[in-house]
Amino acid sequence: MTVISPSLLASDFMNLSSELNKLNSIKDIWLHLDIMDGHFVPNLTFGHEIIKKISAQSTNPIDVHLMVNNPDFYIETLKNYQIHNITWHFENKVNHEELIKKAKENFQSIGI
C-alpha cells in the first residue's frame, strides 16, 4: 500500500482551519505533522494544543513525525489524540524496544 502524507508545514498557518478543510476533501491521505522541539533539530513547530485541534478537525489519519529529544514524553502525552501513525528517530538515546511496546498500546501504526 502506498500512502501519501502531505506535510502541514507547507500550510498557510494564518488559515490553518481552511487548509485542513481543503485536505479533508481528499480521501486516502494521511496528514503529516513534523513535531520539532528546538533541541533535536533547531526548529520549533506544533505544540500540544495545535496538535489536539488538528487531530479533532481532520477527517484523515494523522501521521506524527517526532523530531524531538524525548519521544517517550510525546508518545505519552499524545496518546489520547486521534493520531494514526507515530515515528521517531533511531538516533534518540532511548530504549527503542520499550518505546515500541508503549507506542503500540496507543497508536495503530508506528515507525522508527
C-alpha positions as CSV (number, residue, x, y, z in Angstrom):
1,M,0.0,0.0,0.0
2,T,1.3,3.5,-0.9
3,V,0.4,6.3,1.5
4,I,0.6,10.0,0.6
5,S,1.1,12.1,3.6
6,P,1.4,15.9,2.8
7,S,3.1,17.9,5.5
8,L,1.1,20.6,7.3
9,L,4.3,22.6,7.4
10,A,3.5,23.7,3.8
11,S,0.2,25.1,5.0
12,D,-0.8,28.7,5.4
13,F,-0.7,28.9,9.2
14,M,-2.8,32.0,9.3
15,N,-5.6,30.0,7.7
16,L,-4.9,26.5,9.1
17,S,-8.6,25.6,9.6
18,S,-9.3,26.4,6.0
19,E,-6.3,24.4,4.9
20,L,-7.5,21.4,6.9
21,N,-10.9,21.7,5.4
22,K,-9.4,21.5,1.9
23,L,-7.3,18.5,2.9
24,N,-10.4,16.8,4.4
25,S,-11.9,16.7,0.9
26,I,-9.1,14.5,-0.3
27,K,-9.5,10.8,0.5
28,D,-6.9,8.2,1.2
29,I,-4.2,10.5,2.5
30,W,-2.6,10.9,5.9
31,L,-1.8,14.4,7.3
32,H,1.9,14.6,8.3
33,L,2.8,16.7,11.3
34,D,6.5,17.3,11.9
35,I,6.9,17.8,15.6
36,M,10.1,19.7,16.4
37,D,11.3,20.7,19.9
38,G,14.0,23.2,19.1
39,H,16.6,20.8,20.6
40,F,16.8,17.6,18.4
41,V,16.5,19.9,15.4
42,P,16.8,23.7,15.6
43,N,13.3,24.4,14.6
44,L,10.2,24.5,16.8
45,T,6.7,23.6,15.4
46,F,3.4,22.3,16.6
47,G,2.6,22.4,20.3
48,H,0.1,20.1,22.0
49,E,-2.9,22.4,21.7
50,I,-2.5,22.8,18.0
51,I,-2.0,19.1,17.5
52,K,-5.1,18.4,19.5
53,K,-7.2,20.8,17.4
54,I,-5.7,19.5,14.1
55,S,-6.5,15.9,15.1
56,A,-10.0,16.8,16.1
57,Q,-10.7,18.7,12.8
58,S,-9.1,16.3,10.4
59,T,-11.1,13.5,8.8
60,N,-7.9,11.9,7.6
61,P,-5.4,9.9,9.7
62,I,-2.7,11.9,11.4
63,D,0.9,10.9,10.8
64,V,3.2,12.3,13.5
65,H,6.9,12.6,13.0
66,L,8.8,13.2,16.2
67,M,12.0,15.2,15.7
68,V,12.5,15.6,19.5
69,N,14.9,14.7,22.2
70,N,12.3,12.9,24.3
71,P,9.9,10.9,22.1
72,D,8.7,9.0,25.1
73,F,7.2,12.2,26.5
74,Y,5.2,12.8,23.3
75,I,4.1,9.2,23.0
76,E,2.6,9.5,26.5
77,T,1.1,13.0,26.1
78,L,-0.3,12.4,22.6
79,K,-1.9,9.0,23.3
80,N,-5.4,10.5,23.7
81,Y,-5.3,12.4,20.5
82,Q,-6.6,10.9,17.2
83,I,-3.2,10.0,15.8
84,H,-2.9,7.0,13.5
85,N,0.9,6.8,13.0
86,I,3.8,8.0,15.1
87,T,7.5,7.8,14.2
88,W,10.7,8.9,15.9
89,H,14.4,8.9,15.1
90,F,16.7,5.9,15.8
91,E,19.5,8.2,17.0
92,N,17.4,9.1,20.1
93,K,19.0,7.9,23.3
94,V,16.0,5.8,24.3
95,N,15.2,2.1,24.8
96,H,13.6,1.6,21.4
97,E,12.1,-1.8,22.3
98,E,10.3,-0.4,25.3
99,L,9.2,2.7,23.4
100,I,7.8,0.5,20.6
101,K,5.9,-1.5,23.1
102,K,4.5,1.6,24.7
103,A,3.6,3.2,21.4
104,K,1.8,0.0,20.1
105,E,-0.5,0.3,23.1
106,N,-1.8,3.6,21.9
107,F,-1.2,4.0,18.1
108,Q,-2.3,1.9,15.2
109,S,1.0,2.3,13.3
110,I,4.5,3.2,14.5
111,G,7.9,3.5,12.9
112,I,11.5,4.5,13.6
